[in-house]
Amino acid sequence: MKALFKKLISDERGLETVEYAIIVGLIVAATITSIAAIGVWVSQQFTGLETDLGA
């Protein structure tokens, strides 16, 4: 049992996949946050333009 546990700890075959999944997850989260921030900015610009035009 002890040898099996040591073997599982030293096995790194799936480690790269986990690392890539974490990186992709961070990129997706940053992209969603950026798009949401740009959407809020655009909405504010249109609201300001509407106010300036007296609508």
Secondary structure, 3 states (H helix, E strand, C coil): CHHHHHHHHHCCCCHHHHHHHHHHHHHHHHHHHHHHHHHHHHHHHHHHHHHHHCC
